[in-house]
Amino acid sequence: MSNSDTAADKRIPGTSERREQIIQRLRQQGSVQVNDLSAFFGVSTVTIRNDLAFLEKQGIAVRAYGGALICEPGSALPEPSVEDKSSLNTSLKRSIAKVAADLIKPGDKVILDSGTTTYEIARLMRQHKEVIAMTNGINVANALLEAEGVELLMTGGHLRRQSLSFYGDSAEQSLQNFHFDMLFLGVDAIDPERGVSTHNEDEARLNRKMCEVAERIIVVTDSSKFNRSSLHKIIDIQRIHRVITDKGIPAESLSALRKSGIDVVLVGD
C-alpha cells in the first residue's frame, strides 16, 4: 500500500468502520491476528498494525506477537479457561517451550507450574532421563506420563477446574521438604514495576512457595502478558533469573528486565 493510500485510510470513514469491526471481534473472541484481519478486510498488514496501535492507545487492546488481545478500560478481564489459553499463540509457546526444555539436564530437579506453556515444556520431556519433576497442573502431569525417564511428583491439594491446577495448604506443605534446581513459572501478567501476578490468590500463594524452594526462577511467557497486571502479585521481577519470551516483547519491558540483570531469551522470527 502506498503512502497516499495510508493517508487516505486516515480520512475516509472506512477506517473507522474497520476499527469498529476489529473491536467487535476483540469483544467476541478476546484476541485477533494481524494476518487474519489483513485477509478479511483486504488491506495490508501494515494498515492492520496501525489499527491495532490506535486501539492500544485508546486502551481497548494490548498488542501481542502477531496480533492483539482485548484490554478494555475500567473492567478487569475474566480469567480465560485452559482451553481458551491453549488456542492463543500456540506456535510461540512451543518455541518458548523448546528453549526451556533444552535447559533441563540429567539429574535436574524441576518444578513445572500449571499452565499452557509449561504443558508444552512437559510434552518435550519424553526423551529426558534422570529428571525429577513436580507440578500442580493436571494437564502438565498428563503430558509427563509418557516421559519414562522423568520421576513425576504432584503437589496434591484442592483442584481449580478453571486452570486445571491444585492449590491450598496441602499443596504448599508438599513443597517444604524439597529443593529444586529450576522453577518454570507461567504467568498471567508481568510488569517491570508491579512484578509477576496472576488472577487467583491461592495460586499466587502456591507460586510464591515454589519460588522459595527453587534455586532458579525461569519465567516462560509469550509477549502478550507484558505491561499487564493481575490482582494477585507473586514476586518482584528482581527475583527472576531468566525470562524466555518472544520478540514481540515491548522494548521498554525488555530494557527494564535486562537492567535488572535478568537473562532474557527471545524466540520467534
C-alpha positions in Angstrom: 0.0 0.0 0.0 1.3 3.4 -0.9 1.8 6.4 1.4 -1.1 8.1 -0.3 -3.4 5.1 0.4 -2.3 5.1 4.0 -3.1 8.8 4.3 -6.5 8.2 2.7 -7.2 5.5 5.2 -6.9 8.1 7.9 -9.5 10.3 6.3 -12.2 8.0 4.9 -15.0 6.5 7.0 -13.7 3.0 6.1 -11.0 3.2 8.6 -13.4 3.9 11.5 -15.8 1.2 10.3 -12.9 -1.3 10.1 -11.7 -0.4 13.6 -15.2 -0.8 14.9 -15.4 -4.3 13.4 -12.0 -5.1 14.9 -13.3 -4.0 18.3 -16.3 -6.2 17.9 -14.1 -9.2 17.1 -12.0 -8.5 20.1 -15.0 -8.5 22.3 -16.3 -11.7 20.8 -13.1 -13.6 20.6 -10.8 -11.9 23.1 -8.0 -11.7 20.6 -7.3 -11.1 16.9 -4.4 -11.9 14.5 -2.9 -9.5 12.0 -2.8 -11.9 9.1 -6.4 -12.9 9.6 -7.6 -9.3 9.7 -5.5 -8.3 6.7 -7.1 -11.1 4.6 -10.6 -10.4 5.9 -10.5 -6.7 5.2 -8.3 -6.8 2.1 -5.8 -4.3 3.4 -2.1 -4.6 4.2 -0.7 -6.0 7.4 0.8 -2.5 7.9 -2.6 -1.0 7.9 -3.9 -3.5 10.4 -0.9 -2.9 12.7 -1.7 0.8 12.6 -5.3 0.0 13.5 -4.1 -2.1 16.5 -1.7 0.6 17.6 -4.5 3.1 17.5 -6.7 0.7 19.6 -3.9 0.2 22.1 -3.5 4.0 22.5 -7.2 4.1 23.2 -6.9 1.5 25.9 -9.0 -1.0 24.0 -6.4 -3.6 23.1 -2.9 -4.6 24.0 -0.7 -5.8 21.2 0.9 -9.2 21.2 3.2 -11.0 18.8 1.2 -11.3 15.5 -2.0 -9.7 16.9 -3.7 -8.2 19.9 -5.7 -9.0 23.0 -8.7 -7.1 24.3 -8.0 -4.8 27.2 -11.0 -2.6 27.8 -10.5 0.2 30.3 -12.4 0.1 33.6 -13.1 -3.6 33.6 -10.9 -6.5 34.6 -10.7 -9.2 32.0 -12.1 -12.5 33.2 -9.7 -15.3 33.7 -9.7 -17.5 30.5 -10.0 -21.2 30.7 -7.1 -23.6 29.9 -8.9 -24.4 26.6 -9.0 -20.7 25.7 -5.4 -20.1 26.7 -4.2 -23.2 24.7 -5.7 -21.7 21.5 -3.7 -18.5 21.8 -0.1 -18.1 20.4 0.4 -21.9 20.3 3.4 -21.8 17.9 5.2 -19.2 20.1 4.5 -21.2 23.3 6.1 -24.3 21.6 9.1 -22.3 20.6 9.5 -21.0 24.1 9.0 -24.5 25.5 11.7 -25.9 23.3 14.3 -23.4 24.7 13.1 -24.2 28.2 13.2 -28.0 27.8 16.7 -27.8 26.5 17.8 -26.3 29.8 16.8 -29.5 31.7 19.7 -31.9 32.1 20.0 -35.4 33.6 20.0 -35.1 37.4 17.9 -31.9 37.5 15.0 -31.4 39.9 12.4 -29.1 38.4 9.0 -27.6 39.1 6.6 -27.1 36.3 3.9 -24.6 37.2 0.4 -25.2 35.8 -0.3 -23.6 32.5 -0.3 -24.0 28.8 3.3 -23.0 28.2 4.5 -25.4 30.9 2.3 -28.1 29.3 4.3 -27.6 26.1 7.5 -28.0 28.1 6.2 -31.3 29.5 5.4 -32.6 26.1 9.0 -32.1 25.1 10.4 -34.1 28.1 9.7 -37.6 26.7 13.3 -38.2 25.9 14.7 -36.7 29.2 16.4 -39.0 31.6 17.1 -39.0 35.3 14.9 -35.9 36.0 12.6 -35.3 38.9 9.6 -33.0 38.1 6.9 -31.7 40.4 3.8 -30.0 39.1 0.5 -28.7 40.4 -1.1 -28.9 36.9 -3.2 -31.9 35.8 -2.5 -31.2 32.1 1.2 -31.0 32.8 1.2 -34.2 34.7 -0.7 -36.0 31.9 1.9 -34.8 29.4 4.6 -36.2 31.6 3.0 -39.7 31.8 4.8 -40.6 28.6 8.2 -39.3 29.9 9.5 -42.6 31.3 12.8 -41.0 32.3 11.1 -38.4 34.5 10.0 -39.2 38.1 6.7 -37.3 38.5 5.6 -35.7 41.7 2.3 -34.0 42.3 1.7 -31.3 44.8 -1.8 -32.5 45.6 -4.3 -30.1 47.2 -7.7 -28.7 46.0 -8.4 -28.6 42.3 -9.3 -25.4 40.5 -11.1 -26.6 37.4 -10.7 -23.2 35.7 -6.9 -23.7 35.5 -6.7 -27.5 36.0 -4.4 -26.8 38.9 -4.1 -27.8 42.5 -3.7 -25.3 45.3 -4.1 -24.9 49.1 -2.3 -25.7 52.3 -1.5 -29.3 51.5 -0.1 -28.3 48.1 2.1 -25.7 49.8 3.2 -28.1 52.5 4.2 -30.7 49.9 6.9 -28.3 48.7 8.5 -27.6 52.0 10.8 -30.6 52.2 12.2 -30.3 48.7 14.9 -28.2 47.0 14.6 -27.8 43.2 17.2 -26.6 40.7 14.7 -24.8 38.5 11.1 -23.5 38.5 9.4 -22.9 35.2 6.8 -20.3 36.1 3.9 -19.5 33.8 2.4 -16.1 34.4 -0.9 -14.2 33.7 0.8 -10.8 33.7 4.2 -9.3 34.1 5.1 -5.7 34.6 8.6 -4.2 35.4 7.1 -2.1 38.2 4.3 -4.3 39.5 6.1 -7.6 39.2 4.7 -11.0 38.2 1.0 -11.5 39.0 -1.9 -13.9 38.5 -5.7 -14.0 38.7 -6.1 -16.2 41.7 -5.0 -15.5 45.3 -4.5 -19.2 46.2 -2.4 -19.9 43.1 -0.3 -16.8 43.8 0.4 -18.1 47.3 1.5 -21.5 45.9 3.6 -19.9 43.2 5.4 -17.9 45.9 6.2 -21.1 47.8 7.5 -22.6 44.6 9.8 -19.6 44.2 11.1 -20.1 47.8 12.2 -23.7 47.1 13.8 -23.2 43.7 17.3 -22.2 43.1 16.5 -20.5 39.8 13.2 -18.9 38.7 12.6 -19.1 34.9 9.5 -17.2 33.6 8.1 -18.7 30.4 5.5 -16.5 28.7 4.6 -15.0 25.4 4.8 -11.3 24.9 1.1 -10.7 25.3 1.5 -10.9 29.1 3.9 -7.9 29.4 2.8 -4.5 30.6 -0.2 -6.1 32.2 -1.1 -6.6 35.9 -3.4 -9.1 37.6 -4.8 -8.7 41.0 -2.5 -11.0 43.0 1.2 -10.4 43.0 3.6 -13.4 43.0 7.1 -11.8 43.1 9.0 -8.8 42.0 10.9 -9.1 38.7 14.2 -8.8 40.6 13.6 -12.3 41.9 13.6 -13.7 38.3 16.8 -15.3 36.9 15.7 -15.8 33.3 12.7 -14.9 31.1 12.0 -16.9 27.9 9.6 -15.0 25.7 9.2 -13.9 22.0 10.4 -10.9 20.1 7.1 -9.1 20.4 8.0 -8.1 23.9 7.7 -4.3 24.4 11.1 -2.6 24.1 10.7 -0.8 27.5 10.0 -4.1 29.2 13.0 -5.8 27.6 15.2 -2.9 28.7 13.8 -3.0 32.2 14.4 -6.7 32.6 17.9 -6.5 31.3 18.7 -3.5 33.5 17.6 -5.7 36.4 20.2 -8.3 35.5 17.7 -10.8 34.1 18.8 -13.0 31.3 16.2 -12.6 28.5 15.9 -15.2 25.8 13.9 -14.2 22.7 12.3 -16.7 20.3 10.5 -16.1 17.0 11.2 -14.7 13.6 
